[in-house]
Amino acid sequence: MQKALQLRITAQDFSSKPAILQQIARALDLPADQLTGFHILKKSMDARQRQIYYNLNLLVYIKEAYQPLTLPEFPAKEVHQSVHEVLIIGAGPAGLFAALSCLEHGIRPVMIERGKDVQKRRRDLATLNKQGSVNPESNYCFGEGGAGTYSDGKLYTRSKKRGSIQKALETFVQFGADPAILYEAHPHIGTNKLPAIITQMRQKVLEAGGQIHFDQKLTDFELKDGKIICVTTLAGDKIKASHVILATGHSAKDIYRLLKAKNIFIESKPFALGVRVEHPQSLINEIQYKCTAAEMAQQGLPPAAYSLVTQQAGRGVFSFCMCPGALSPRLPPSRAPWS
Ligand SMILES: Cc1cc2nc3c(=O)[nH]c(=O)nc-3n(C[C@H](O)[C@H](O)[C@H](O)COP(=O)(O)OP(=O)(O)OC[C@H]3O[C@@H](n4cnc5c(N)ncnc54)[C@H](O)[C@@H]3O)c2cc1C
């Protein structure tokens, strides 16, 4: 039998699987040996009191074989012979997810990307960081994976307007992300893990019959009846297309200029100005946990995080992304050590 359970558990107990099972047994008033396992469906921290708790939504297995939670493979259809084709410009998150969506619908995605694949792109970043010289087509903004590829991969959006967040998270897991992102209140992929996930996505696109062409920059396109029918690349190639997705991102100023030159209506959006603020992690820990570093270690607490949301003179001010423990690598990890 399976039972859904909400459990409030100390951070210390959360770091040990037997301790969690014991707490579950107590909450359900059952002998511990009747429990065969559990899945975490949701996890959030409650740090309002001196004693820190995790609130867990669990699915508990009682007297029945425990089934590990596994996702099926990404449901890509074979598209080698598909008569339907979509040309996707840009292999950032929008382009890659568009390509995967094409595969789900049996449509062949053909992608062109001005930058290099995610591995070769890393070498250009090393040159940029060491020598200060920028490759205009392969840098922090351009190249496979798009703008945020070399960041921490925070996956918490406030927007629920477009599509299913859960499906996007599951897609990341299907391509190698830690399944903990499915239940963490503030999921993130983790520094330097995105390139491997993006590589897996590319391999799926290629295996299924899609195409990705790197070092191919769209420089012009031809319109007929308000639709793009052919695109031109920097090398002078002309690619005919019946359906085109322009997934070129915020940084591609040349694309905005091209759209303007072609009298295509574009409208500016209000934008948010970002600043980077650094605090000592110990200060945030003290404010959040109200305990000493030794007590924190004893309770197995991760570096504390915070988010700020306020209104100033009628404008929203919010923290977009916070990297707890960025300067304190020796503090305990935020995930359960047994997971
Ligand atoms: C340093 C950094 C960290 C970030 N961290 C996070 C985070 O943790 N969480 C989060 O949610 N968001 C984060 N973001 C924001 C996130 O990266 C963007 O919202 C996202 O990348 C937008 O995706 P996109 O596919 O629309 O555009 P982009 O990622 O910009 O991708 C566009 C792609 O199109 C290609 N391209 C552009 N012009 C052409 C052309 N003419 N021909 C062919 N190809 C072209 C580019 O090379 C690029 O690969 C971060 C951004 C940066 C810069």
The ligand as a Gaussian input file, in Angstrom:
#p B3LYP/6-31G(d) Opt

LIG

0 1
 C       25.589000      34.539000     -16.827000
 C       24.131000      34.186000     -16.943000
 C       23.556000      33.369000     -15.981000
 C       22.203000      33.020000     -16.061000
 N       21.696000      32.176000     -15.125000
 C       20.415000      31.799000     -15.205000
 C       19.864000      30.890000     -14.265000
 O       20.550000      30.430000     -13.344000
 N       18.562000      30.552000     -14.386000
 C       17.781000      31.054000     -15.416000
 O       16.601000      30.685000     -15.497000
 N       18.271000      31.925000     -16.321000
 C       19.559000      32.295000     -16.247000
 N       20.055000      33.182000     -17.163000
 C       19.159000      33.693000     -18.215000
 C       19.039000      32.635000     -19.322000
 O       20.312000      32.236000     -19.716000
 C       18.243000      33.194000     -20.505000
 O       16.956000      33.558000     -20.064000
 C       18.126000      32.133000     -21.593000
 O       19.396000      31.732000     -22.032000
 C       17.329000      32.654000     -22.795000
 O       17.235000      31.583000     -23.705000
 P       17.071000      31.807000     -25.254000
 O       17.193000      30.465000     -25.910000
 O       15.863000      32.620000     -25.517000
 O       18.288000      32.744000     -25.711000
 P       19.859000      32.521000     -25.606000
 O       20.224000      31.702000     -24.456000
 O       20.466000      33.868000     -25.763000
 O       20.184000      31.647000     -26.904000
 C       20.176000      32.179000     -28.199000
 C       21.057000      31.309000     -29.076000
 O       20.929000      31.765000     -30.407000
 C       22.213000      31.853000     -30.998000
 N       22.138000      32.900000     -32.024000
 C       21.955000      34.230000     -31.817000
 N       21.939000      34.869000     -33.012000
 C       22.071000      33.929000     -33.967000
 C       22.143000      33.990000     -35.388000
 N       22.058000      35.146000     -36.058000
 N       22.309000      32.824000     -36.072000
 C       22.417000      31.648000     -35.404000
 N       22.375000      31.542000     -34.058000
 C       22.195000      32.667000     -33.353000
 C       23.142000      32.210000     -29.847000
 O       24.474000      31.840000     -30.111000
 C       22.538000      31.410000     -28.702000
 O       23.066000      30.124000     -28.600000
 C       21.403000      33.545000     -17.112000
 C       21.996000      34.374000     -18.091000
 C       23.335000      34.697000     -18.021000
 C       23.942000      35.569000     -19.091000

